Amino acid sequence: MPQPRLLLLVFAASLLTACATYSPKVLNPATTRTRLESRRLNDPALERYLADRGQSVTREWDISRLTLAALFFSPELDIARAQLQEAEAGVRTAQERPNPAFSFSPTYNTGGAGGVTPWILGYALNLPLETGGKRGHRTAETRHRSEAARLHLAGAAWSVRSRVRLALTDLNAAQATAELWRGQMPLLADAARLVEAQVGAGEVSPLYASQARIAVNRAELAARESERAVSTARSRLAEALGVPLAAVVDVRLSFLGLSEATEPVGSIEARTWAAQNRADILGALAKYAAAESALRYEIARQYPDLNLGPGYELDQGAGKWSLGIGFTLPVFHQNQGAIAAAEARRAVAAAQFIALQNRVLAEVDRAVSDYSAARGDLETVQAMRASLETQTKTVRAQQLAGETSRLDLVRAQIELADLSRAELDTRLRASRAIAAVEDAVQRPLAWPEAVWRSQPLRITAP
């Protein structure tokens, strides 16, 4: 077989090998809904996921275990993971060298001499050669974008933890509030009966009895509202975990660690943490680096690429070899438009980073200030409660000694219960203030620095 025909067959065979095939994936809403509704926290795959990350088997679910469950189930993280895969595929695409082009041009000579084949068979191979380091700049840009996507995944993971913590904090507060109202209802009912007895004895005006009954009714409404708040918070926790409400109804939850923090955080220290940990800041830096590489790539495109075109022609039995060299002539432009656009995109990336940095610093300052104020409020309320507890004990002793009435003791107990709810609200604000500081710096405050730095980023797909 002649050599040119052999080359043609080899080239044709190469086109049929190493080709990807299309595999359809049908998205069925009914199937996905069934899959979502069947999720449970006792899923064996979730248990293996927790075990791989050092979580022992326990019946209670605290913030750490719930966060890992959310990372396992979260649909938002699936989006971020898919975007990271897309960015990583972009790196592979940028690293690929341009494929050569092959052409075959058969010609038939109708006026050829007798005894000589009238066919002229032309074969040409075009080999593109990139110059100016274009492939390296293109690869650098996609690597930076891949890093930005990885940091976006880290930010999405922190957002998942933040939502889980907020829902768990609200559920804890709602349950505690409901329990306080359940404990206060008998006191209010007792006070109403004692006031009505005084009204019957003609000791006080009926207006006082009416006020006492209104207080009981308001307490009943508040108790029902707190029960609804428990259901709402549990539903939000299920949503944050990516599971149906039925999956968390009978789960034993632990609220330890929700309000824990180290010493008061200073603004300078918090700003340093934010600069080191905030995934959005680090991602914005990666996007700026990508814009820098993109500008370098457009500048390199000023220099034309080369095209080598070795060819072979079988001209009526006579073999002829040729070598062609081609390149684009930069006559009408030198890629100035694309360079200007790349410079503008770099300026946009720089401005976006500065705007983000300014917003983050302001967020850190607000969070630190609110946290400091919440700590002060909590200390004040705790001191008030301690004083009122002492006062209530005094009233109880006086009532046992016959120096004061049963109604005075009940009113003192009601006042203490009111202050207990105020203390709970203050604790909730303090817990949310701690969460706001953690979100602003994107690190758990209760973790020592050495422990925080030793934690790997383990948010890969389950």
LODOMAR-114170 format. One line per field, with one value per residue (C-alpha): x, y, z. Coordinates in steps of 0.25 Angstrom, whole numbers, always signed. Layout:
% LODOMAR-114170
u	X:... $
v	Y:... $
w	Z:... $
***
This chain:
% LODOMAR-114170
u	+0:+6:+11:+1:-11:-6:-4:-19:-24:-16:-21:-36:-34:-29:-42:-50:-42:-42:-55:-65:-79:-92:-99:-113:-118:-132:-136:-150:-156:-164:-151:-143:-155:-156:-141:-141:-153:-146:-134:-131:-120:-119:-115:-103:-96:-96:-91:-79:-77:-77:-68:-58:-57:-55:-69:-73:-86:-95:-110:-109:-107:-99:-94:-82:-90:-101:-92:-85:-99:-103:-90:-94:-108:-107:-112:-105:-92:-95:-96:-83:-76:-81:-76:-63:-63:-66:-54:-45:-49:-46:-32:-31:-36:-26:-15:-19:-10:-17:-20:-13:-22:-21:-26:-28:-30:-31:-31:-34:-27:-36:-25:-14:-4:-7:-1:+0:-11:-19:-21:-14:-14:-11:-9:-6:-4:-5:+2:-2:+9:+5:+16:+18:+14:-1:-3:+4:-4:-17:-14:-11:-24:-32:-24:-27:-42:-42:-36:-47:-57:-51:-52:-66:-69:-62:-71:-83:-79:-78:-91:-97:-91:-96:-110:-110:-105:-115:-127:-121:-120:-134:-139:-132:-138:-152:-152:-146:-157:-168:-163:-163:-177:-182:-175:-181:-195:-199:-193:-202:-214:-211:-210:-223:-230:-224:-228:-243:-243:-239:-250:-260:-256:-257:-243:-239:-246:-251:-242:-230:-237:-239:-225:-220:-229:-224:-210:-214:-220:-207:-199:-207:-205:-190:-189:-196:-187:-175:-179:-181:-167:-162:-168:-163:-149:-149:-154:-143:-133:-138:-137:-122:-119:-125:-135:-150:-156:-159:-144:-142:-155:-150:-136:-129:-122:-110:-109:-95:-85:-96:-92:-78:-67:-53:-49:-55:-50:-43:-46:-31:-31:-44:-40:-27:-36:-45:-33:-28:-41:-51:-53:-60:-48:-38:-47:-47:-32:-32:-41:-32:-20:-29:-31:-16:-13:-24:-18:-5:-11:-17:-4:+3:-8:-1:+9:+4:+4:+11:+5:+14:+8:+16:+9:+11:+5:+5:+4:+1:+11:+21:+23:+25:+27:+25:+26:+17:+19:+7:+4:-6:-1:-4:-8:-21:-20:-10:-21:-23:-38:-37:-25:-33:-45:-35:-30:-44:-47:-35:-39:-53:-47:-38:-50:-59:-48:-47:-62:-63:-51:-58:-71:-64:-57:-70:-77:-65:-66:-81:-81:-70:-77:-90:-83:-77:-90:-98:-87:-90:-105:-104:-96:-106:-118:-111:-108:-122:-127:-118:-123:-138:-135:-130:-142:-152:-146:-148:-163:-164:-158:-167:-180:-176:-175:-188:-183:-188:-198:-198:-201:-189:-180:-187:-185:-170:-169:-176:-166:-155:-161:-162:-147:-144:-150:-142:-130:-133:-135:-122:-115:-121:-116:-102:-102:-106:-95:-85:-90:-89:-74:-72:-78:-71:-57:-62:-56:-62:-58:-58:-47:-32:-24:-15:-27:-34:-21:-20:-34:-33:-43:-52:-64:-62:-74:-80 $
v	+0:+14:+22:+33:+24:+17:+31:+34:+22:+24:+38:+34:+23:+33:+41:+29:+26:+33:+40:+43:+38:+45:+40:+46:+49:+51:+61:+56:+65:+53:+45:+56:+60:+45:+45:+58:+53:+40:+46:+43:+46:+31:+29:+18:+27:+39:+30:+26:+41:+45:+33:+37:+51:+47:+47:+36:+30:+37:+39:+54:+63:+76:+87:+80:+67:+75:+83:+71:+65:+79:+78:+64:+67:+82:+84:+98:+91:+82:+94:+99:+86:+85:+99:+95:+83:+92:+102:+90:+85:+99:+97:+84:+91:+103:+93:+86:+89:+93:+80:+79:+80:+70:+72:+63:+69:+59:+65:+59:+64:+62:+65:+57:+49:+34:+24:+34:+33:+46:+47:+57:+54:+65:+63:+74:+75:+88:+89:+102:+107:+117:+127:+138:+128:+129:+115:+118:+131:+124:+112:+122:+129:+117:+112:+125:+123:+109:+114:+125:+113:+105:+117:+119:+105:+108:+120:+112:+102:+113:+118:+105:+104:+118:+115:+102:+110:+120:+110:+102:+115:+119:+106:+106:+119:+116:+103:+110:+122:+111:+105:+118:+121:+107:+110:+124:+120:+114:+126:+136:+127:+126:+142:+143:+134:+142:+155:+150:+146:+160:+166:+156:+161:+175:+178:+183:+188:+178:+185:+178:+164:+168:+172:+159:+151:+159:+155:+141:+142:+149:+138:+127:+135:+136:+121:+117:+127:+121:+107:+112:+117:+104:+97:+108:+107:+92:+94:+104:+94:+83:+93:+96:+82:+78:+68:+68:+72:+58:+55:+64:+63:+52:+55:+58:+71:+77:+92:+91:+101:+111:+122:+118:+128:+132:+145:+158:+159:+172:+179:+178:+163:+161:+169:+160:+147:+152:+155:+141:+133:+140:+132:+143:+152:+141:+138:+152:+152:+140:+146:+158:+149:+143:+156:+159:+146:+149:+162:+156:+146:+157:+165:+152:+151:+163:+153:+144:+129:+121:+110:+99:+92:+80:+74:+63:+63:+51:+58:+48:+38:+48:+50:+65:+69:+84:+92:+104:+114:+124:+134:+145:+159:+170:+180:+185:+184:+179:+173:+187:+185:+172:+177:+190:+181:+172:+184:+189:+175:+176:+189:+184:+172:+182:+191:+179:+174:+188:+189:+176:+178:+191:+184:+173:+182:+190:+176:+172:+185:+184:+170:+172:+185:+177:+165:+175:+181:+168:+163:+176:+174:+160:+163:+174:+165:+154:+163:+168:+153:+150:+162:+158:+144:+149:+158:+147:+138:+149:+151:+135:+136:+147:+140:+128:+137:+143:+157:+157:+151:+139:+149:+157:+144:+140:+154:+153:+140:+145:+157:+147:+139:+152:+155:+141:+143:+156:+148:+138:+149:+155:+142:+140:+153:+150:+136:+143:+153:+142:+136:+149:+151:+137:+140:+152:+145:+132:+124:+118:+127:+115:+108:+111:+117:+104:+95:+105:+105:+90:+87:+83:+88:+75:+79:+69:+62:+50 $
w	+0:-3:+8:+7:+7:+19:+26:+22:+28:+41:+42:+40:+50:+60:+59:+64:+76:+90:+87:+98:+97:+101:+113:+116:+130:+132:+143:+148:+159:+165:+166:+173:+182:+187:+189:+197:+205:+209:+215:+230:+240:+242:+227:+227:+217:+226:+238:+229:+225:+240:+244:+233:+239:+254:+259:+268:+268:+278:+280:+282:+270:+274:+265:+260:+256:+250:+242:+236:+233:+226:+218:+214:+209:+205:+191:+191:+193:+182:+173:+178:+176:+161:+159:+164:+155:+143:+147:+148:+134:+129:+134:+126:+114:+115:+116:+103:+91:+78:+69:+56:+43:+32:+18:+6:-8:-19:-34:-47:-59:-72:-81:-76:-85:-88:-79:-68:-56:-57:-42:-34:-19:-9:+5:+15:+30:+37:+51:+59:+68:+79:+82:+94:+105:+102:+107:+120:+122:+119:+128:+139:+138:+139:+151:+158:+154:+159:+172:+173:+171:+182:+191:+187:+192:+205:+207:+203:+214:+224:+220:+222:+236:+239:+235:+244:+256:+254:+253:+265:+273:+270:+274:+287:+290:+286:+294:+306:+305:+303:+316:+324:+319:+324:+337:+339:+335:+348:+355:+347:+349:+364:+365:+357:+367:+379:+373:+370:+385:+389:+380:+386:+400:+396:+398:+384:+372:+361:+352:+358:+355:+341:+339:+345:+335:+324:+328:+328:+314:+309:+315:+308:+295:+297:+301:+288:+280:+286:+283:+268:+269:+273:+261:+251:+257:+255:+241:+238:+244:+235:+223:+227:+228:+215:+220:+222:+235:+239:+240:+252:+259:+269:+268:+281:+280:+288:+289:+295:+289:+283:+293:+296:+293:+298:+304:+297:+283:+279:+266:+261:+264:+257:+245:+244:+245:+234:+225:+227:+227:+219:+207:+199:+201:+197:+185:+181:+181:+172:+163:+162:+159:+148:+142:+142:+135:+125:+122:+120:+110:+102:+102:+97:+86:+79:+74:+63:+64:+54:+45:+39:+27:+22:+10:+0:-14:-23:-36:-47:-42:-38:-22:-18:-4:+1:+14:+17:+28:+31:+41:+43:+39:+50:+39:+43:+58:+69:+78:+85:+87:+94:+103:+107:+111:+119:+126:+129:+135:+143:+148:+151:+159:+167:+170:+174:+184:+190:+192:+198:+207:+212:+214:+222:+231:+234:+237:+246:+254:+255:+260:+270:+275:+276:+283:+293:+296:+297:+307:+316:+315:+319:+331:+335:+334:+342:+353:+353:+353:+365:+373:+370:+374:+387:+388:+385:+396:+406:+402:+403:+417:+421:+415:+424:+436:+433:+430:+416:+407:+398:+387:+389:+388:+375:+369:+373:+366:+354:+354:+355:+343:+335:+337:+334:+320:+319:+322:+312:+301:+305:+304:+291:+286:+292:+284:+271:+274:+275:+262:+255:+259:+255:+241:+240:+242:+237:+249:+262:+273:+283:+276:+280:+269:+268:+266:+256:+247:+248:+242:+227:+218:+217:+209:+197:+192:+200 $
***
